Amino acid sequence: MRAVIFDLDGTLQRLRMDWDRLRADLVALFGRYGQPELEGPLLEAVDRNIRLLIDKGMTPGQAQRIRLRADTLMDRAELDSFPKVRTFAGVPRLLAGLRERRIATAVFSRACRKYVDLSLARMGHRFDAVLGRDDVVRPKPDPEGVLLLLVKLRCAPKDCAVVGDHPFDILSGKRAGAATAGVLTGAGTRDTLTAAGADAIFEKAGPAMLKWVDAN
């Protein structure tokens, strides 16, 4: 294996987001335009509501301004949570082990890039490539970000692994042709990660993963 692409929240660090407040703020925003419902993952819910507003006759320019307000709300919630997040205990040793093996490391997150950069700067590990949701047109579970990172890393899918806590992480890796590993420190369960196609599942991101990396 030549490269490992990590998710961030729930994988490398523990997230402390006020999801209820963010969802309520987004519901209030779209409620002003007759779209009070916001079901499912937030990025997809925002996209769905924007499309519905256009279908109801709103101009693309007006819809884009609402999208920008929604993006601002999501960015603010993530940045507000930053002082509370903490790197998982085993992560520094895992990253050090990958560096010793000269295996490239990257991060692909659905969070905004500023929040991602702040998190990685505090982590203290130099990643070879990084993408946040601002850097892609289609976030996970679409493979776009993984494929972009593979180009940046000059790595073939068969020589890369994608590691994450959510089924979306696993799906993005599988759709890009990479190996995948799930961790049980975030949104996913053993059942949901297995159903998404994870090749391996670990209790957490830590040194125990290095044997799997070596074997692949």
Residue, then its C-alpha position, 0 to 999 in steps of 0.5 A: m500500500r502506498a497511500v491512506i486517505f482518512d476521514l476526519d471527524g469520528t475517525l481521527q478526532r472526536l467531534r463535538m458539534d451542536w447538530d440540533r442547533l445547526r439543523a434548527d438554523l437551517v430549518a428556519l432559513f428554508g422555512r422562510y421560503g416555504q421549505p421547512e423540512l430538512e430530513g437526512p444528512l444535511l449536505e444532501a438536504v440542503d441540495r434537495n431544498i435548493r432544487l425544490l426552490i428552483d422547481k417552484g420558480m425561484t431563479p438560480g441566482q436567488a437560490q444560490r444566495i440561499r445556498l451561500r447562507a446555508d453554507t455560512l451556517m454550516d461553516r460557523a457551526e463547525l468552527d464553533s465546535f473546533p475548540k471542543v474536538r480532540t484527536f483520538a489517542g491512538v492516531p499520532r502513533l498510527l500516523a507516525g507508523l505510516r510515515e516510517r513506512r513512507i506511506a502517503t497520508a491524506v484527509f478527505s472531509r465533508a467539513c469546510r476546509k478552514y475547519v479541516d486545516l485548523s484541525l490538522a494543524r493542531m494534530g501536528h502531522r504533515f498530510d500529503a494532500v487535503l480536501g474539504r467539502d469546499d474543494v469538491v463539487r460532489p461530497k462523499p459518498d461520491p468518489e470525486g474527492v478520493l479520485l482527486l486525492l489519488v491524482k495528487l498522491r500519484c497513486a493507483p486505487k489498488d495501492c490506496a486505502v480509505v479509512g472512515d467512521h461513516p458508510f459514506d466514507i466506505l462507499s466513496g472509497k469502494r466507488a473509487g476502487a480503493a481498499t476500505a476500512g471502517v472504525l467504530t468511533g463515530a457515526g457507523t456501526r459494524d453492521t452499517l460499515t459492513a453493509a457499505g462494503a468495508d474490507a476491514i473494521f477496527e475499534k478505532a484508528g490506531p497502531a493496530m491498523l498498521k498490520w492491515v496496511d502492511a498486509n495490503 
